[in-house]
């Protein structure tokens, strides 16, 4: 019994910390499930930089770009030909979520951040493969990352900005 406890503890310690690179890019699938179990599926690509923000390029079911410099959020809706600007009161800080993460079992962590519980899954290299949480509308949001490419250098801020066609309507939120 003692040996079993020691082996379990050593296994937990071996899981290590989640590795959040300075920056990364990935393809993603986002599944939003509402309280009535209706699901919406989104997919696209993501670029993330600890220092400079992020850029989501949604491809399906509609084309939409979402960019943030951690101060302001820009949403470019190509179907509506509209750009919306929002000031962020508080950005979701992925690095802080990861710092708060506690191992639940091998490759699964949970973290408390800003009143929400996040569940994180990692691969054998302790790189994030999935994040799940409940949003303000009680929707379960699950984001699965694929083809994750880590970078040791930050992505330049100019690469994280949304390209905005001049003909699109503008809304300041």
C-alpha positions as CSV (number, residue, x, y, z in Angstrom):
1,X,0.0,0.0,0.0
2,X,2.8,2.4,0.9
3,X,4.5,1.6,-2.4
4,X,1.3,2.4,-4.3
5,X,1.0,5.8,-2.5
6,X,4.6,6.6,-3.3
7,X,4.2,5.7,-6.9
8,X,1.0,7.8,-7.3
9,X,2.8,10.8,-5.7
10,X,5.8,10.4,-7.9
11,X,3.5,10.1,-11.0
12,X,1.7,13.4,-10.0
13,X,5.1,15.2,-9.5
14,X,6.2,13.9,-12.9
15,X,3.2,15.5,-14.6
16,X,5.0,18.8,-14.1
17,X,3.8,22.3,-15.0
18,X,1.9,23.2,-18.1
19,X,4.2,24.6,-20.8
20,X,3.0,28.0,-22.1
21,X,5.4,29.1,-24.8
22,X,6.2,32.8,-25.4
23,X,4.0,32.5,-28.4
24,X,2.3,29.9,-30.5
25,X,0.0,29.3,-33.4
26,X,-2.5,26.5,-33.9
27,X,-5.6,25.4,-35.6
28,X,-8.6,25.1,-33.4
29,X,-12.1,23.7,-33.1
30,X,-14.5,25.5,-30.7
31,X,-17.7,23.8,-29.5
32,X,-20.2,25.9,-27.6
33,X,-23.0,23.9,-25.9
34,X,-25.9,25.8,-24.5
35,X,-27.9,24.7,-21.4
36,X,-30.5,23.0,-23.7
37,X,-27.6,20.9,-25.2
38,X,-27.6,22.6,-28.6
39,X,-24.1,22.8,-30.0
40,X,-22.4,25.3,-32.3
41,X,-19.1,24.3,-34.0
42,X,-16.5,26.8,-35.0
43,X,-13.1,26.3,-36.5
44,X,-10.1,28.3,-37.6
45,X,-6.6,29.3,-36.6
46,X,-5.1,31.1,-33.7
47,X,-1.9,33.1,-33.0
48,X,-1.1,33.9,-29.4
49,X,1.7,36.0,-27.8
50,X,2.1,36.5,-24.1
51,X,3.3,40.1,-24.5
52,X,1.3,41.2,-27.6
53,X,-2.1,39.6,-27.5
54,X,-3.9,37.2,-29.9
55,X,-5.6,36.7,-33.2
56,X,-8.4,34.3,-33.9
57,X,-9.3,33.7,-37.5
58,X,-12.6,31.9,-37.6
59,X,-13.2,30.1,-40.9
60,X,-16.4,28.0,-40.2
61,X,-19.3,28.3,-40.0
62,X,-18.8,32.0,-40.8
63,X,-15.6,34.0,-41.5
64,X,-14.8,36.3,-38.6
65,X,-11.5,37.7,-37.2
66,X,-11.1,38.5,-33.5
67,X,-7.9,40.4,-32.5
68,X,-6.8,41.7,-29.1
69,X,-3.8,43.6,-27.8
70,X,-5.1,42.9,-24.2
71,X,-6.5,46.4,-24.0
72,X,-8.9,46.5,-26.9
73,X,-10.9,43.8,-28.8
74,X,-11.6,44.1,-32.5
75,X,-14.1,41.8,-34.2
76,X,-14.3,41.8,-38.0
77,X,-17.5,40.1,-39.2
78,X,-17.0,39.4,-42.9
79,X,-20.5,38.2,-43.5
80,X,-22.0,41.5,-42.1
81,X,-19.1,43.6,-43.5
82,X,-18.8,45.1,-40.0
83,X,-16.1,45.9,-37.6
84,X,-16.7,46.3,-33.8
85,X,-14.3,47.7,-31.3
86,X,-14.5,47.0,-27.6
87,X,-12.5,48.2,-24.7
88,X,-11.5,45.3,-22.5
89,X,-12.2,45.8,-18.8
90,X,-10.2,42.7,-18.1
91,X,-8.5,40.4,-20.6
92,X,-8.4,36.7,-20.1
93,X,-4.8,36.1,-19.2
94,X,-3.9,32.6,-20.3
95,X,-0.6,32.6,-18.4
96,X,-2.4,33.4,-15.1
97,X,-4.9,30.6,-15.7
98,X,-2.0,28.2,-16.3
99,X,-0.1,29.5,-13.2
100,X,-3.2,28.6,-11.1
101,X,-3.7,25.2,-12.7
102,X,-3.6,22.2,-10.4
103,X,-3.2,18.6,-11.6
104,X,-6.4,16.6,-11.3
105,X,-5.1,13.5,-13.0
106,X,-2.5,12.8,-15.7
107,X,-2.8,15.3,-18.5
108,X,-5.8,17.1,-16.9
109,X,-5.6,20.3,-14.8
110,X,-8.2,22.7,-13.4
111,X,-7.7,26.4,-12.6
112,X,-9.7,29.1,-10.9
113,X,-9.5,32.5,-12.6
114,X,-11.8,35.5,-12.4
115,X,-14.6,33.5,-10.8
116,X,-14.6,30.7,-13.4
117,X,-13.2,27.2,-13.4
118,X,-11.1,26.2,-16.4
119,X,-10.3,22.6,-17.3
120,X,-7.1,22.2,-19.3
121,X,-5.8,19.1,-21.1
122,X,-2.2,18.7,-22.1
123,X,-0.2,16.3,-24.3
124,X,2.9,14.3,-23.3
125,X,5.1,17.4,-23.7
126,X,2.8,19.3,-21.3
127,X,1.6,21.6,-24.1
128,X,-2.1,22.7,-24.0
129,X,-4.4,20.7,-26.3
130,X,-7.8,21.7,-24.9
131,X,-9.5,24.3,-22.7
132,X,-13.0,24.1,-21.4
133,X,-15.1,26.5,-19.2
134,X,-18.6,27.9,-18.7
135,X,-19.2,31.4,-20.0
136,X,-21.5,34.1,-18.6
137,X,-24.6,32.6,-20.3
138,X,-24.0,29.2,-18.9
139,X,-22.7,27.9,-22.2
140,X,-20.0,25.2,-22.0
141,X,-17.1,26.3,-24.2
142,X,-14.6,23.8,-25.3
143,X,-11.6,24.7,-27.4
144,X,-9.4,22.0,-28.9
145,X,-6.0,23.0,-30.3
146,X,-4.4,21.1,-33.1
147,X,-1.1,21.5,-35.0
148,X,0.3,23.7,-32.1
149,X,3.6,25.3,-33.1
150,X,5.5,26.9,-30.3
151,X,7.8,29.9,-30.8
152,X,10.6,31.1,-28.6
153,X,10.1,34.7,-29.8
154,X,7.1,36.9,-29.5
155,X,4.9,37.4,-32.5
156,X,5.1,41.0,-33.7
157,X,2.1,43.2,-32.7
158,X,1.5,44.0,-36.4
159,X,0.9,40.3,-37.2
160,X,-1.8,40.1,-34.5
161,X,-3.8,43.1,-35.9
162,X,-7.0,42.5,-37.8
163,X,-7.0,43.6,-41.4
164,X,-10.0,45.8,-41.8
165,X,-11.5,46.5,-45.3
166,X,-12.2,50.2,-45.7
167,X,-15.8,49.5,-47.0
168,X,-16.9,47.8,-43.7
169,X,-19.2,49.6,-41.3
170,X,-17.7,50.5,-37.9
171,X,-19.3,50.1,-34.4
172,X,-17.6,51.4,-31.3
173,X,-18.7,49.2,-28.4
